[in-house]
Amino acid sequence: MKINQLSLFLENKPGHLSGVCRALADAGVNILTLSLADTQQFGILRLIVPDWKQAKQVLEKAGSVVNVTEVVATEVEDRPGGLADVLEIINAAGLNIEYMYAFTFRRGDRAVLVFRFNDPDAAVQALQAKGVNVVGEVELYERDNG
């Protein structure tokens, strides 16, 4: 139930993000969600796409160095305390969150968040043991094609 995420460094200069997005668009690759964090010299762009292997090839051909990382997507009740409840499960399991970001869509009354854990397998096990729905690639990509 882990998802492959693409990460790449971008120089913090005009046009670099649009170049990546244009390369993916021209190849017909849809971006399901992304996160961009920056410093003065560079940014880290993280992407989840339906076909990560194709996107990786496209981006590498365009000159980017691409890293593939396993992340976990979970449903979180979209209400006050929904995220706090999930974080308590994570804390009780002794897991560290390296970063997180959200999808732009909801699943019914639930938001979908992406977590990068120090131990993604343990995170999936801990979350599922407490009844938290861990969203797999198939569910995400079916939504993209639906």
Secondary structure, DSSP 8 states (H G I E B T S, - for coil): --EEEEEEEEESSTTHHHHHHHHHHHTT----EEEEEE-SSEEEEEEE-S-HHHHHHHHHHTT--EEEEEEEEEEEESSTTHHHHHHHHHHHTT--EEEEEEEEEEETTEEEEEEEESSHHHHHHHHHHTT--EE-HHHHHHHHH-
